[in-house]
Amino acid sequence: MYLIGLTGGIASGKSTVARRLYEHGAVHIDADQLARRVVEPGTPGLAAIVDTFGAGVLRPDGTLDRVKLGELVFNDDEARAQLNAIVHPAVRELSARLFEKVEQADPDAVVVYDVPLLVEASVDHPFDLIVVTSAPRRTQLKRLVEDRGLDPLQAEARVDAQVANSERLAVADVVIDTDGTLGHTMSQADALWQRIVEERAARRT
């Protein structure tokens, strides 16, 4: 199995690159989706969140009220650290199980693990390649306002809450610049795929 860690700031083009690699044949696993799975009703993750933050973070149907939880942790470093201590290990365990399953089904598979918090959560799977999508802050803000409908202050808060881009770039094996046209981003993703194909072929010889 060839494991790629794909990360980048909010609205930096991660989804576009992940989709392109998926079109080439990669298996796409999304850490955000896993983070939702590990706090579904009946999971140890949700039970731990209720123990820590109280039943007020639940909706009437027993599911997690993300907005309420978000309000509790967004500006509280200690609360956010408590939440991360519950969610991150659970996501790590689930992702490792999924990687194992993929490898058993196809030892030659290429897996793109789309993990926004790769740096913040110190995700340390044995990646063959870490790919970082990069766009300037002004581009991220523009996309959040124009494409996702956030107001400018919300957009700034979301971008500023994340780790500095320099920290992501420090761990990158490949940087994909997504500030240009969609075609420019796609061509870099295609070149990345070509590199992966060549590296896998070299491994077999």
Contact map, one row per residue, 1 for C-alpha under 8 A:
1110000000000000000000000000000000000000000000000000000000000000000000000000000000000000000000000000001001111110000000000000000000000000000000000000000000000000000000000000000000000000000000000000000000000
1111000000000000000000000000000000000000000000000000000000000000000000000000000000000000000000000000000000011110000000000000001100000000000000000000000000000000000000000000000000000000000000000000000100000
1111100000000000000000000000000000000000000000000000000000000000000000000000000000000000000000000000000000000111100000000000011110000000000000000000000000000000000000000000000000000000000000000000000000000
0111110000000000000000000000000000000000000000000000000000000000000000000000000000000000000000000000000000000111100000000000001111100000000000000000000000000000000000000000000000000000000000000000000000000
0011111000000000000000000000000000000000000000000000000000000000000000000000000000000000000000000000000000000001111001000000001011100000000000000000000000000000000000000000000000000000000000000000000000000
0001111100000100010000000000000000000000000000000000000000000000000000000000000000000000000000000000000000000001111100000000000001111000000000000000000000000000000000000000000000000000000000000000000000000
0000111110000100000000000000000000000000000000000000000000000000000000000000000000000000000000000000000000000000011111000000000001111000000000000000000000000000000000010000000000000000000000000000000000000
0000011111011100000000000000000000000000000000000000000000000000000000000000000000000000000000000000000000000000000100000000000000011100000000000000000000000000000010010000000000000000000000000000000000000
0000001111110000000000000000000000000000000000000000000000000000000000000000000000000000000000000000000000000000000100000000000000001100000000000000000000000010010010000000000000000000000000000000000000000
0000000111110000000000000000000000000000000000000000000000000000000000000000000000000000000000000000000000000000000100000000000000000000000100000000000000000110000000000000000000000000000000000000000000000
0000000011111100000000000000000000000000000000000000000000000000000000000000000000000000000000000000000000000000000000000000000000000000000110110000000000000000000000000000000000000000000000000000000000000
0000000111111100000000000000000000000000000000000000000000000000000000000000000000000000000000000000000000000000000000000000000000001110000100000000000000000000000000000000000001000000000000000000000000000
0000000100111111100000000000000000000000000000000000000000000000000000000000000000000000000000000000000000000000000000000000000000001110000000000000000000000000000000000000000001000000000000000000000000000
0000011100111111110000000000000000000000000000000000000000000000000000000000000000000000000000000000000000000000010000000000000000001000000000000000000000000000000000000000000000000000000000000000000000000
0000000000001111111000000000000000000000000000000000000000000000000000000000000000000000000000000000000000000000000000000000000000000000000000000000000000000000000000000000000000000000000000000000000000000
0000000000001111111100000000000000000000000000000000000000000000000000000000000000000000000000000000000000000000000000000000000000000000000000000000000000000000000000000000000000000000010000000000000000000
0000000000001111111110000000000000000000000000000000000000000000000000000000000000000000000000000000000000000000000000000000000000001000000000000000000000000000000000000000000000000000110010000000000000000
0000010000000111111111000001000000000000000000000000000000000000000000000000000000000000000000000000000000000001010000000000000000000000000000000000000000000000000000000000000000000000000000000000000000000
0000000000000011111111100000000000000000000000000000000000000000000000000000000000000000000000000000000000000000000000000000000000000000000000000000000000000000000000000000000000000000000000000000000000000
0000000000000001111111110000000000000000000000000000000000000000000000000000000000000000000000000000000000000000000000000000000000000000000000000000000000000000000000000000000000000000010011000000000000000
0000000000000000111111111100000000000000000000000000000000000000000000000000000000000000000000000000000000000001000000000000000000000000000000000000000000000000000000000000000000000000000011001000000000000
0000000000000000011111111111000000000000000000000000000000000000000000000000000000000000000000000000000000000001000000000000000000000000000000000000000000000000000000000000000000000000000000000000000000000
0000000000000000001111111100000000000000000000000000000000000000000000000000000000000000000000000000000000000000000000000000000000000000000000000000000000000000000000000000000000000000000000000000000000000
0000000000000000000111111100000000000000000000000000000000000000000000000000000000000000000000000000000000000000000000000000000000000000000000000000000000000000000000000000000000000000000000001000000000000
0000000000000000000011111110000000000000000000000000000000000000000000000000000000000000000000000000000000000100000000000000000000000000000000000000000000000000000000000000000000000000000000000000000000000
0000000000000000000011111111000000000000000000000000000000000000000000000000000000000000000000000000000000001111000000000000000000000000000000000000000000000000000000000000000000000000000000000000000000000
0000000000000000000001001111100000000000000000000000000000000000000000000000000000000000000000000000000000001111000000000000000000000000000000000000000000000000000000000000000000000000000000000000000000000
0000000000000000010001000111110000000000000000000000000000000000000000000000000000000000000000000000000000000011110000000000000000000000000000000000000000000000000000000000000000000000000000000000000000000
0000000000000000000000000011111000000000000000000000000000000000000000000000000000000000000000000000000000000011110000000000000000000000000000000000000000000000000000000000000000000000000000000000000000000
0000000000000000000000000001111111000000000000000000000000000000000000000000000000000000000000000000000000000000111000000000000000000000000000000000000000000000000000000000000000000000000000000000000000000
0000000000000000000000000000111111100000000000000000000000000000000000000000000000000000001000100000000000000000111100000000000000000000000000000000000000000000000000000000000000000000000000000000000000000
0000000000000000000000000000011111110000000000000000000000000000000000000000000000000000000000000000000000000000001100000000000000000000000000000000000000000000000000000000000000000000000000000000000000000
0000000000000000000000000000011111111000000000000000000000000000000000000000000000000000000000000000000000000000000000000000000000000000000000000000000000000000000000000000000000000000000000000000000000000
0000000000000000000000000000011111111100000000000000000000000000000000000000000000000000001001100000000000000000000000000000000000000000000000000000000000000000000000000000000000000000000000000000000000000
0000000000000000000000000000001111111110000000000000000000000000000000000000000000000011011000000000000000000000000000000000000000000000000000000000000000000000000000000000000000000000000000000000000000000
0000000000000000000000000000000111111111000000000000000000000000000000000000000000000000000000000000000000000000000000000000000000000000000000000000000000000000000000000000000000000000000000000000000000000
0000000000000000000000000000000011111111000000000000000000000000000000000000000000000000000000000000000000000000000000000000000000000000000000000000000000000000000000000000000000000000000000000000000000000
0000000000000000000000000000000001111111001111000000000000000000000000000000000000000010011001000000000000000000000000000000000000000000000000000000000000000000000000000000000000000000000000000000000000000
0000000000000000000000000000000000111111101111000000000000000001000000000000000000000010000000000000000000000000000000000000000000000000000000000000000000000000000000000000000000000000000000000000000000000
0000000000000000000000000000000000011111111011000000000000000011000000000000000000000000000000000000000000000000000000000000000000000000000000000000000000000000000000000000000000000000000000000000000000000
0000000000000000000000000000000000000011111001000000000000000111000000000000000000000000000000000000000000000000000000000000000000000000000000000000000000000000000000000000000000000000000000000000000000000
0000000000000000000000000000000000000001111101100000000000000000000000000000000000000000000000000000000000000000000000000000000000000000000000000000000000000000000000000000000000000000000000000000000000000
0000000000000000000000000000000000000111111111100000000000000000000000000000000000000000000000000000000000000000000000000000000000000000000000000000000000000000000000000000000000000000000000000000000000000
0000000000000000000000000000000000000110011111110000000000000000000000000000000000000000000000000000000000000000000000000000000000000000000000000000000000000000000000000000000000000000000000000000000000000
0000000000000000000000000000000000000111001111111000000000000000000000000000000000000110010000000000000000000000000000000000000000000000000000000000000000000000000000000000000000000000000000000000000000000
0000000000000000000000000000000000000111111111111100000000000001000000000000000000000000000000000000000000000000000000000000000000000000000000000000000000000000000000000000000000000000000000000000000000000
0000000000000000000000000000000000000000011111111110000000000000000000000000000000000000000000000000000000000000000000000000000000000000000000000000000000000000000000000000000000000000000000000000000000000
0000000000000000000000000000000000000000000111111111000000000000000000000000000000000100000000000000000000000000000000000000000000000000000000000000000000000000000000000000000000000000000000000000000000000
0000000000000000000000000000000000000000000011111111110000000000000000000000000000100100000000000000000000000000000000000000000000000000000000000000000000000000000000000000000000000000000000000000000000000
0000000000000000000000000000000000000000000001111111111011000000000000000000000000000000000000000000000000000000000000000000000000000000000000000000000000000000000000000000000000000000000000000000000000000
0000000000000000000000000000000000000000000000111111111000000000000000000000000000000000000000000000000000000000000000000000000000000000000000000000000000000000000000000000000000000000000000000000000000000
0000000000000000000000000000000000000000000000011111110000000000000000000000000001000000000000000000000000000000000000000000000000000000000000000000000000000000000000000000000000000000000000000000000000000
0000000000000000000000000000000000000000000000001111111110000000000000000000000000000000000000000000000000000000000000000000000000000000000000000000000000000000000000000000000000000000000000000000000000000
0000000000000000000000000000000000000000000000001111111110000000000000000000000000000000000000000000000000000000000000000000000000000000000000000000000000000000000000000000000000000000000000000000000000000
0000000000000000000000000000000000000000000000000110111111000000000000000000000000000000000000000000000000000000000000000000000000000000000000000000000000000000000000000000000000000000000000000000000000000
0000000000000000000000000000000000000000000000000000111111100000000100000000000000000000000000000000000000000000000000000000000000000000000000000000000000000000000000000000000000000000000000000000000000000
0000000000000000000000000000000000000000000000000100111111100001110110000000000000000000000000000000000000000000000000000000000000000000000000000000000000000000000000000000000000000000000000000000000000000
0000000000000000000000000000000000000000000000000100001111111111100000000000000000000000000000000000000000000000000000000000000000000000000000000000000000000000000000000000000000000000000000000000000000000
0000000000000000000000000000000000000000000000000000000111111111100000000000000000000000000000000000000000000000000000000000000000000000000000000000000000000000000000000000000000000000000000000000000000000
0000000000000000000000000000000000000000000000000000000001111110000000000000000000000000000000000000000000000000000000000000000000000000000000000000000000000000000000000000000000000000000000000000000000000
0000000000000000000000000000000000000000000000000000000001111110000000000000000000000000000000000000000000000000000000000000000000000000000000000000000000000000000000000000000000000000000000000000000000000
0000000000000000000000000000000000000000100000000000000001111111000000000000000000000000000000000000000000000000000000000000000000000000000000000000000000000000000000000000000000000000000000000000000000000
0000000000000000000000000000000000000001100000000000000001111111100000000000000000000000000000000000000000000000000000000000000000000000000000000000000000000000000000000000000000000000000000000000000000000
0000000000000000000000000000000000000011100001000000000011100111110010000000000000000000000000000000000000000000000000000000000000000000000000000000000000000000000000000000000000000000000000000000000000000
0000000000000000000000000000000000000000000000000000000011100011111110000000000000000000000000000000000000000000000000000000000000000000000000000000000000000000000000000000000000000000000000000000000000000
0000000000000000000000000000000000000000000000000000000010000001111111000000000000000000000000000000000000000000000000000000000000000000000000000000000000000000000000000000000000000000000000000000000000000
0000000000000000000000000000000000000000000000000000000000000000111111100000000000000000000000000000000000000000000000000000000000000000000000000000000000000000000000000000000000000000000000000000000000000
0000000000000000000000000000000000000000000000000000000110000000111111110000000000000000000000000000000000000000000000000000000000000000000000000000000000000000000000000000000000000000000000000000000000000
0000000000000000000000000000000000000000000000000000000010000001111111111000000000000000000000000000000000000000000000000000000000000000000000000000000000000000000000000000000000000000000000000000000000000
0000000000000000000000000000000000000000000000000000000000000000011111111100000000000000000000000000000000000000000000000000000000000000000000000000000000000000000000000000000000000000000000000000000000000
0000000000000000000000000000000000000000000000000000000000000000001111111110000000000000000000000000000000000000000000000000000000000000000000000000000000000000000000000000000000000000000000000000000000000
0000000000000000000000000000000000000000000000000000000000000000000111111111001000000000000000000000000000000000000000000000000000000000000000000000000000000000000000000000000000000000000000000000000000000
0000000000000000000000000000000000000000000000000000000000000000000011111111111100100000000000000000000000000000000000000000000000000000000000000000000000000000000000000000000000000000000000000000000000000
0000000000000000000000000000000000000000000000000000000000000000000001111111100100000000000000000000000000000000000000000000000000000000000000000000000000000000000000000000000000000000000000000000000000000
0000000000000000000000000000000000000000000000000000000000000000000000111111100000000000000000000000000000000000000000000000000000000000000000000000000000000000000000000000000000000000000000000000000000000
0000000000000000000000000000000000000000000000000000000000000000000000011111111100000000000000000000000000000000000000000000000000000000000000000000000000000000000000000000000000000000000000000000000000000
0000000000000000000000000000000000000000000000000000000000000000000000001111111110000000000000000000000000000000000000000000000000000000000000000000000000000000000000000000000000000000000000000000000000000
0000000000000000000000000000000000000000000000000000000000000000000000001001111111000000000000000000000000000000000000000000000000000000000000000000000000000000000000000000000000000000000000000000000000000
0000000000000000000000000000000000000000000000000000000000000000000000011001111111100000000000000000000000000000000000000000000000000000000000000000000000000000000000000000000000000000000000000000000000000
0000000000000000000000000000000000000000000000000000000000000000000000001101111111110000000000000000000000000000000000000000000000000000000000000000000000000000000000000000000000000000000000000000000000000
0000000000000000000000000000000000000000000000000000000000000000000000000000111111111000000000000000000000000000000000000000000000000000000000000000000000000000000000000000000000000000000000000000000000000
0000000000000000000000000000000000000000000000000001000000000000000000000000011111111100000000000000000000000000000000000000000000000000000000000000000000000000000000000000000000000000000000000000000000000
0000000000000000000000000000000000000000000000001000000000000000000000001000001111111110000000000000000000000000000000000000000000000000000000000000000000000000000000000000000000000000000000000000000000000
0000000000000000000000000000000000000000000000000000000000000000000000000000000111111111000000000000000000000000000000001000000000000000000000000000000000000000000000000000000000000000000000000000000000000
0000000000000000000000000000000000000000000000000000000000000000000000000000000011111111100000000000000000000000000000000000000000000000000000000000000000000000000000000000000000000000000000000000000000000
0000000000000000000000000000000000000000000010011000000000000000000000000000000001111111110000000000000000000000000000000000000000000000000000000000000000000000000000000000000000000000000000000000000000000
0000000000000000000000000000000000100110000010000000000000000000000000000000000000111111111000000000000000000000000000000000000000000000000000000000000000000000000000000000000000000000000000000000000000000
0000000000000000000000000000000000100000000000000000000000000000000000000000000000011111111100000000000000000000000000001000000000000000000000000000000000000000000000000000000000000000000000000000000000000
0000000000000000000000000000000000000000000000000000000000000000000000000000000000001111111110000000000000000000000000000000000000000000000000000000000000000000000000000000000000000000000000000000000000000
0000000000000000000000000000000000100100000010000000000000000000000000000000000000000111111111000000000000000000000000000000000000000000000000000000000000000000000000000000000000000000000000000000000000000
0000000000000000000000000000001001100100000000000000000000000000000000000000000000000011111111100000000000000000000000000000000000000000000000000000000000000000000000000000000000000000000000000000000000000
0000000000000000000000000000000000000000000000000000000000000000000000000000000000000001111111110000000000000000000000000010000000000000000000000000000000000000000000000000000000000000000000000000000000000
0000000000000000000000000000000000000000000000000000000000000000000000000000000000000000111111111000000000000000000000000000000000000000000000000000000000000000000000000000000000000000000000000000000000000
0000000000000000000000000000000001000100000000000000000000000000000000000000000000000000011111111100000000000000000000000000000000000000000000000000000000000000000000000000000000000000000000000000000000000
0000000000000000000000000000001001000000000000000000000000000000000000000000000000000000001111111110000000000000000000000000000000000000000000000000000000000000000000000000000000000000000000000000000000000
0000000000000000000000000000000000000000000000000000000000000000000000000000000000000000000111111111000000000000000000000000100000000000000000000000000000000000000000000000000000000000000000000000000000000
0000000000000000000000000000000000000000000000000000000000000000000000000000000000000000000011111111100000000000000000000000000000000000000000000000000000000000000000000000000000000000000000000000000000000
0000000000000000000000000000000000000000000000000000000000000000000000000000000000000000000001111111110000000000000000000000000000000000000000000000000000000000000000000000000000000000000000000000000000000
0000000000000000000000000000000000000000000000000000000000000000000000000000000000000000000000111111111000000010000000000000000000000000000000000000000000000000000000000000000000000000000000000000000000000
0000000000000000000000000000000000000000000000000000000000000000000000000000000000000000000000011111111100000000000000000000000000000000000000000000000000000000000000000000000000000000000000000000000000000
0000000000000000000000000000000000000000000000000000000000000000000000000000000000000000000000001111111110000000000000000000000000000000000000000000000000000000000000000000000000000000000000000000000000000
0000000000000000000000000000000000000000000000000000000000000000000000000000000000000000000000000111111111101000000000000000000000000000000000000000000000000000000000000000000000000000000000000000000000000
1000000000000000000000000000000000000000000000000000000000000000000000000000000000000000000000000011111111111000000000000000000000000000000000000000000000000000000000000000000000000000000000000000000000000
0000000000000000000000000000000000000000000000000000000000000000000000000000000000000000000000000001111111100000000000000000000000000000000000000000000000000000000000000000000000000000000000000000000000000
0000000000000000000000000000000000000000000000000000000000000000000000000000000000000000000000000000111111100000000000000000000000000000000000000000000000000000000000000000000000000000000000000000000000000
1000000000000000000000000000000000000000000000000000000000000000000000000000000000000000000000000000011111111000000000000000000000000000000000000000000000000000000000000000000000000000000000000000000000000
1000000000000000000000000000000000000000000000000000000000000000000000000000000000000000000000000000011111111000000000000000000000000000000000000000000000000000000000000000000000000000000000000000000000000
1100000000000000000000000000000000000000000000000000000000000000000000000000000000000000000000000000001001111100000000000000000000000000000000000000000000000000000000000000000000000000000000000000000000000
1100000000000000000000000110000000000000000000000000000000000000000000000000000000000000000000000000011001111110000000000000000000000000000000000000000000000000000000000000000000000000000000000000000000000
1111000000000000000000001110000000000000000000000000000000000000000000000000000000000000000000000000000000011111000000000000000000000000000000000000000000000000000000000000000000000000000000000000000000000
1111000000000000000000000111100000000000000000000000000000000000000000000000000000000000000000000010000000001111100000000000000000000000000000000000000000000000000000000000000000000000000000000000000000000
0011110000000000010011000111100000000000000000000000000000000000000000000000000000000000000000000000000000000111110000000000000000000000000000000000000000000000000000000000000000000000000000000000000000000
0011110000000000000000000001111000000000000000000000000000000000000000000000000000000000000000000000000000000011111000000000000000000000000000000000000000000000000000000000000000000000000000000000000000000
0000111000000100010000000001111000000000000000000000000000000000000000000000000000000000000000000000000000000001111100000000000000000000000000000000000000000000000000000000000000000000000000000000000000000
0000111000000000000000000000011100000000000000000000000000000000000000000000000000000000000000000000000000000000111111000000000000000000000000000000000000000000000000000000000000000000000000000000000000000
0000011111000000000000000000001100000000000000000000000000000000000000000000000000000000000000000000000000000000011111000000000000000000000000000000000000000000000000000000000000000000000000000000000000000
0000001000000000000000000000000000000000000000000000000000000000000000000000000000000000000000000000000000000000001111111110000000000000000000000000000000000000000000000000000000000000000000000000000000000
0000101000000000000000000000000000000000000000000000000000000000000000000000000000000000000000000000000000000000001111111110000000000000000000000000000000000000000000000000000000000000000000000000000000000
0000000000000000000000000000000000000000000000000000000000000000000000000000000000000000000000000000000000000000000011111110000000000000000000000000000000000000001000110000000000000000000000000000000000000
0000000000000000000000000000000000000000000000000000000000000000000000000000000000000000000000000000000000000000000011111110000000000000000000000000000000000000001000000000000000000000000000000000000000000
0000000000000000000000000000000000000000000000000000000000000000000000000000000000010001000000000000000000000000000011111110000000000000000000000000000000000000000000000000000000000000000000000000000000000
0000000000000000000000000000000000000000000000000000000000000000000000000000000000000000000000000000000000000000000011111111000000000000000000000000000000000000000000000000000000000000000000000000000000000
0000000000000000000000000000000000000000000000000000000000000000000000000000000000000000000100000000000000000000000011111111100000000000000000000000000000000000000000000000000000000000000000000000000000000
0000000000000000000000000000000000000000000000000000000000000000000000000000000000000000000000000000000000000000000000000111111000000000000000000000000000000000000000000000000000000000000000000000000000000
0000000000000000000000000000000000000000000000000000000000000000000000000000000000000000000000010000000000000000000000000011111000000000000000000000000000000000000000000000000000000000000000000000000000000
0010000000000000000000000000000000000000000000000000000000000000000000000000000000000000000000000000000000000000000000000001111100000000000000000000000000000000000000000000000000000000000000000000000000000
0111100000000000000000000000000000000000000000000000000000000000000000000000000000000000000000000000000000000000000000000001111111000000000000000000000000000000000000000000000000000000000000000000000000000
0111000000000000000000000000000000000000000000000000000000000000000000000000000000000000000000000000000000000000000000000000011111000000000000000000000000000000000000000000000000000000000000000000000000000
0011100000000000000000000000000000000000000000000000000000000000000000000000000000000000000000000000000000000000000000000000001111100000000000000000000000000000000000000001110000000000000000000000000000000
0001111000000000000000000000000000000000000000000000000000000000000000000000000000000000000000000000000000000000000000000000001111110000000000000000000000000000000000000011110000000000000000000000000000000
0001111000000000000000000000000000000000000000000000000000000000000000000000000000000000000000000000000000000000000000000000000011111000000000000000000000000000000000000001111100000000000000000000000000000
0000011100000000000000000000000000000000000000000000000000000000000000000000000000000000000000000000000000000000000000000000000001111100000000000000000000000000000000011001111100000000000000000000000000000
0000011110011100100000000000000000000000000000000000000000000000000000000000000000000000000000000000000000000000000000000000000000111110000000000000000000000000000000000000001111000000000000000000000000000
0000000110011000000000000000000000000000000000000000000000000000000000000000000000000000000000000000000000000000000000000000000000011111000000000000000000000000000010000000001111100000000000000000000000000
0000000000011000000000000000000000000000000000000000000000000000000000000000000000000000000000000000000000000000000000000000000000001111101100000000000000000000000000000000000011100000000000000000000000000
0000000000000000000000000000000000000000000000000000000000000000000000000000000000000000000000000000000000000000000000000000000000000111111100000000000000000000000000000000000000100000000000000000000000000
0000000000000000000000000000000000000000000000000000000000000000000000000000000000000000000000000000000000000000000000000000000000000011111110000000000000000010000000000000000000000000000000000000000000000
0000000000000000000000000000000000000000000000000000000000000000000000000000000000000000000000000000000000000000000000000000000000000001111111000000000000000000000000000000000000000000000000000000000000000
0000000000000000000000000000000000000000000000000000000000000000000000000000000000000000000000000000000000000000000000000000000000000011111111100000000000000000000000000000000000100000000000000000000000000
0000000001110000000000000000000000000000000000000000000000000000000000000000000000000000000000000000000000000000000000000000000000000011111111110000000000000010000000000000000000000000000000000000000000000
0000000000100000000000000000000000000000000000000000000000000000000000000000000000000000000000000000000000000000000000000000000000000000111111111000000100110010000000000000000000000000000000000000000000000
0000000000000000000000000000000000000000000000000000000000000000000000000000000000000000000000000000000000000000000000000000000000000000011111111110000000000000000000000000000000000000000000000000000000000
0000000000100000000000000000000000000000000000000000000000000000000000000000000000000000000000000000000000000000000000000000000000000000001111111111000000000000000000000000000000000000000000000000000000000
0000000000100000000000000000000000000000000000000000000000000000000000000000000000000000000000000000000000000000000000000000000000000000000111111111110000100000000000000000000000000000000000000000000000000
0000000000000000000000000000000000000000000000000000000000000000000000000000000000000000000000000000000000000000000000000000000000000000000011111111111100100000000000000000000000000000000000000000000000000
0000000000000000000000000000000000000000000000000000000000000000000000000000000000000000000000000000000000000000000000000000000000000000000001111111110000000000000000000000000000000000000000000000000000000
0000000000000000000000000000000000000000000000000000000000000000000000000000000000000000000000000000000000000000000000000000000000000000000001111111100000000000000000000000000000000000000000000000000000000
0000000000000000000000000000000000000000000000000000000000000000000000000000000000000000000000000000000000000000000000000000000000000000000000111111110000000000000000000000000000000000000000000000000000000
0000000000000000000000000000000000000000000000000000000000000000000000000000000000000000000000000000000000000000000000000000000000000000000000011111111000000000000000000000000000000000000000000000000000000
0000000000000000000000000000000000000000000000000000000000000000000000000000000000000000000000000000000000000000000000000000000000000000000000011101111101100000000000000000000000000000000000000000000000000
0000000000000000000000000000000000000000000000000000000000000000000000000000000000000000000000000000000000000000000000000000000000000000000000001000111111100000000000000000000000000000000000000000000000000
0000000000000000000000000000000000000000000000000000000000000000000000000000000000000000000000000000000000000000000000000000000000000000000010001000011111110000000000000000000000000000000000000000000000000
0000000000000000000000000000000000000000000000000000000000000000000000000000000000000000000000000000000000000000000000000000000000000000000000000000001111111000000000000000000000000000000000000000000000000
0000000000000000000000000000000000000000000000000000000000000000000000000000000000000000000000000000000000000000000000000000000000000000000000000000011111111100000000000000000000000000000000000000000000000
0000000000000000000000000000000000000000000000000000000000000000000000000000000000000000000000000000000000000000000000000000000000000000000010011000011111111110000000000000000000000000000000000000000000000
0000000000000000000000000000000000000000000000000000000000000000000000000000000000000000000000000000000000000000000000000000000000000000000010000000000111111111000000000000000000000000000000000000000000000
0000000000000000000000000000000000000000000000000000000000000000000000000000000000000000000000000000000000000000000000000000000000000000000000000000000011111111100000000000000000000000000000000000000000000
0000000001000000000000000000000000000000000000000000000000000000000000000000000000000000000000000000000000000000000000000000000000000000000000000000000001111111110000000000000000000000000000000000000000000
0000000011000000000000000000000000000000000000000000000000000000000000000000000000000000000000000000000000000000000000000000000000000000100110000000000000111111110000000000000000000000000000000000000000000
0000000000000000000000000000000000000000000000000000000000000000000000000000000000000000000000000000000000000000000000000000000000000000000000000000000000011111111000000000000000000000000000000000000000000
0000000000000000000000000000000000000000000000000000000000000000000000000000000000000000000000000000000000000000000000000000000000000000000000000000000000001111111000000000000000000000000000000000000000000
0000000010000000000000000000000000000000000000000000000000000000000000000000000000000000000000000000000000000000000000000000000000000000000000000000000000000111111100000000000000000000000000000000000000000
0000000000000000000000000000000000000000000000000000000000000000000000000000000000000000000000000000000000000000000000110000000000000000000000000000000000000001111110110000000000000000000000000000000000000
0000000000000000000000000000000000000000000000000000000000000000000000000000000000000000000000000000000000000000000000000000000000000000000000000000000000000000011111110000000000000000000000000000000000000
0000000110000000000000000000000000000000000000000000000000000000000000000000000000000000000000000000000000000000000000000000000000000100000000000000000000000000001111111000000000000000000000000000000000000
0000000000000000000000000000000000000000000000000000000000000000000000000000000000000000000000000000000000000000000000000000000000000000000000000000000000000000000111111100000000000000000000000000000000000
0000000000000000000000000000000000000000000000000000000000000000000000000000000000000000000000000000000000000000000000100000000000000000000000000000000000000000001111111110000000000000000000000000000000000
0000001100000000000000000000000000000000000000000000000000000000000000000000000000000000000000000000000000000000000000100000000000010000000000000000000000000000001111111111000000000000000000000000000000000
0000000000000000000000000000000000000000000000000000000000000000000000000000000000000000000000000000000000000000000000000000000000010000000000000000000000000000000011111111001000000000000000000000000000000
0000000000000000000000000000000000000000000000000000000000000000000000000000000000000000000000000000000000000000000000000000000000000000000000000000000000000000000001111111000000000000000000000000000000000
0000000000000000000000000000000000000000000000000000000000000000000000000000000000000000000000000000000000000000000000000000000001000000000000000000000000000000000000111111100000000000000000000000000000000
0000000000000000000000000000000000000000000000000000000000000000000000000000000000000000000000000000000000000000000000000000000011110000000000000000000000000000000000011111111000000000000000000000000000000
0000000000000000000000000000000000000000000000000000000000000000000000000000000000000000000000000000000000000000000000000000000011110000000000000000000000000000000000000011111000000000000000000000000000000
0000000000000000000000000000000000000000000000000000000000000000000000000000000000000000000000000000000000000000000000000000000011110000000000000000000000000000000000000001111100000000000000000000000000000
0000000000000000000000000000000000000000000000000000000000000000000000000000000000000000000000000000000000000000000000000000000000111100000000000000000000000000000000001001111110000000000000000000000000000
0000000000000000000000000000000000000000000000000000000000000000000000000000000000000000000000000000000000000000000000000000000000111100000000000000000000000000000000000000011111000000100110000000000000000
0000000000000000000000000000000000000000000000000000000000000000000000000000000000000000000000000000000000000000000000000000000000001110000000000000000000000000000000000000001111110000100000000000000000000
0000000000011000000000000000000000000000000000000000000000000000000000000000000000000000000000000000000000000000000000000000000000001110000000000000000000000000000000000000000111111101100000000000000000000
0000000000000000000000000000000000000000000000000000000000000000000000000000000000000000000000000000000000000000000000000000000000000111001000000000000000000000000000000000000011111000000000000000000000000
0000000000000000000000000000000000000000000000000000000000000000000000000000000000000000000000000000000000000000000000000000000000000000000000000000000000000000000000000000000011111101100000000000000000000
0000000000000000000000000000000000000000000000000000000000000000000000000000000000000000000000000000000000000000000000000000000000000000000000000000000000000000000000000000000001111111100000000000000000000
0000000000000000000000000000000000000000000000000000000000000000000000000000000000000000000000000000000000000000000000000000000000000000000000000000000000000000000000000000000001011111110000000000000000000
0000000000000000000000000000000000000000000000000000000000000000000000000000000000000000000000000000000000000000000000000000000000000000000000000000000000000000000000000000000000001111111000000000000000000
0000000000000000000000000000000000000000000000000000000000000000000000000000000000000000000000000000000000000000000000000000000000000000000000000000000000000000000000000000000001011111111100000000000000000
0000000000000000100000000000000000000000000000000000000000000000000000000000000000000000000000000000000000000000000000000000000000000000000000000000000000000000000000000000000111011111111110000000000000000
0000000000000001100100000000000000000000000000000000000000000000000000000000000000000000000000000000000000000000000000000000000000000000000000000000000000000000000000000000000000000111111111000000000000000
0000000000000000000000000000000000000000000000000000000000000000000000000000000000000000000000000000000000000000000000000000000000000000000000000000000000000000000000000000000000000011111111100000000000000
0000000000000000000000000000000000000000000000000000000000000000000000000000000000000000000000000000000000000000000000000000000000000000000000000000000000000000000000000000000100000001111111110000000000000
0000000000000000100110000000000000000000000000000000000000000000000000000000000000000000000000000000000000000000000000000000000000000000000000000000000000000000000000000000000100000000111111111000000000000
0000000000000000000110000000000000000000000000000000000000000000000000000000000000000000000000000000000000000000000000000000000000000000000000000000000000000000000000000000000000000000011111111100000000000
0000000000000000000000000000000000000000000000000000000000000000000000000000000000000000000000000000000000000000000000000000000000000000000000000000000000000000000000000000000000000000001111111110000000000
0000000000000000000000000000000000000000000000000000000000000000000000000000000000000000000000000000000000000000000000000000000000000000000000000000000000000000000000000000000000000000000111111111000000000
0000000000000000000010010000000000000000000000000000000000000000000000000000000000000000000000000000000000000000000000000000000000000000000000000000000000000000000000000000000000000000000011111111100000000
0000000000000000000000000000000000000000000000000000000000000000000000000000000000000000000000000000000000000000000000000000000000000000000000000000000000000000000000000000000000000000000001111111110000000
0000000000000000000000000000000000000000000000000000000000000000000000000000000000000000000000000000000000000000000000000000000000000000000000000000000000000000000000000000000000000000000000111111111000000
0000000000000000000000000000000000000000000000000000000000000000000000000000000000000000000000000000000000000000000000000000000000000000000000000000000000000000000000000000000000000000000000011111111100000
0000000000000000000000000000000000000000000000000000000000000000000000000000000000000000000000000000000000000000000000000000000000000000000000000000000000000000000000000000000000000000000000001111111110000
0000000000000000000000000000000000000000000000000000000000000000000000000000000000000000000000000000000000000000000000000000000000000000000000000000000000000000000000000000000000000000000000000111111111000
0000000000000000000000000000000000000000000000000000000000000000000000000000000000000000000000000000000000000000000000000000000000000000000000000000000000000000000000000000000000000000000000000011111111100
0100000000000000000000000000000000000000000000000000000000000000000000000000000000000000000000000000000000000000000000000000000000000000000000000000000000000000000000000000000000000000000000000001111111110
0000000000000000000000000000000000000000000000000000000000000000000000000000000000000000000000000000000000000000000000000000000000000000000000000000000000000000000000000000000000000000000000000000111111111
0000000000000000000000000000000000000000000000000000000000000000000000000000000000000000000000000000000000000000000000000000000000000000000000000000000000000000000000000000000000000000000000000000011111111
0000000000000000000000000000000000000000000000000000000000000000000000000000000000000000000000000000000000000000000000000000000000000000000000000000000000000000000000000000000000000000000000000000001111111
0000000000000000000000000000000000000000000000000000000000000000000000000000000000000000000000000000000000000000000000000000000000000000000000000000000000000000000000000000000000000000000000000000000111111
0000000000000000000000000000000000000000000000000000000000000000000000000000000000000000000000000000000000000000000000000000000000000000000000000000000000000000000000000000000000000000000000000000000011111
